[in-house]
Amino acid sequence: MKKFEVADHEPSLLPEGKRFRLVWSDEFDGTELDRTKWDYRTAMMGKVHPAWTDDGVTLDGNSNAVFTLQLKDGMPVSSQLQTGYNFMDEPIKKTKFGCDDLQWNIGKLKKSLFTHKYGYYECRCRLQQKPGWWCAFWMQSPIIGASDDPADTGVEVDVMESFEPGRVVGHNVFTGGYGQDMRHHRVGGVPDIDKTVFHRFGVLFDETGYTFYVDGKEDGRITEDVSGHEEFVLISTEVKGYRLPEHAPCQEAFDAIGDTFLVDYVRVFDIEEDEK
């Protein structure tokens, strides 16, 4: 890997053999989240998520975004940030088609803040320290599932997911939506990673597939289901338990209130050309 220097910030580690140009980034400088770059994700698959809050991210003044597991109305909650919107997430509001009681089974469409296709996507972060919640850095197409062809409607790419402190699961690619047509591929993963320090997680996404990196070392490659659609970026946390049939937080989440997940930067690079 080669270093890409950013003034007064930690450098990126970029794959050898290609030239890159920085096209989007957030270094999380200052004291307030840049809402021209990020929106809070509060709904999933047409429903407001009970454990996602729109005020759970602060900047610490040292160029870190701080995701905090909070207690609100007696329940553990945390936040997800995104640079775009999936068309199936927004809750439905009743409308009419002319005089008829007909409507699409989707909510209001929103214009994404930032989407991109081929390039290198990188996040430097320090994982959560306690069990009971998890963190992730990933990408998603705004229209994943509108067809079963990823060249048309894109994919989900999970660059980093940590469901337990000190463990990063395999990197995933999903396509075809989240129902009967879903396809899934997984590679790599780090079962034992130092949770007390910052790590870099990245993916090189081009027309040949997805190559994943952890701290500058390749950690697997997926060549199936290559997206042909622009994707948006997400940094997310979630309380454990809500995806189980009970839809309730686990006890560990209550015990972890006040725990944090820190993000130093997120950067997206265009691939300019192969190096000669």
Salt bridges, closest charged atoms under 4 A:
GLU10 OE1 - ARG200 NH2 3.42
GLU27 OE1 - HIS9 ND1 3.89
GLU27 OE1 - ARG267 NH2 2.84
ASP29 OD2 - HIS9 NE2 3.10
ASP39 OD1 - ARG35 NH2 2.78
ASP55 OD2 - LYS72 NZ 2.76
ASP89 OD2 - ARG41 NH2 3.18
GLU90 OE1 - LYS110 NZ 3.43
ASP101 OD1 - LYS94 NZ 2.84
GLU164 OE2 - LYS240 NZ 2.53
ASP215 OD2 - HIS199 ND1 2.76
ASP219 OD2 - HIS171 NE2 2.58
ASP225 OD1 - ARG183 NH2 2.96
ASP225 OD2 - HIS185 NE2 2.73
GLU238 OE2 - HIS49 NE2 3.40
GLU238 OE1 - ARG243 NH2 2.77
ASP264 OD2 - ARG124 NH1 2.86
ASP270 OD2 - ARG21 NH2 3.18
ASP270 OD1 - HIS116 NE2 2.86
GLU272 OE2 - ARG21 NE 3.34
GLU273 OE2 - ARG19 NH1 3.07
ASP274 OD1 - LYS18 NZ 2.85
GLU275 OE2 - LYS2 NZ 2.56
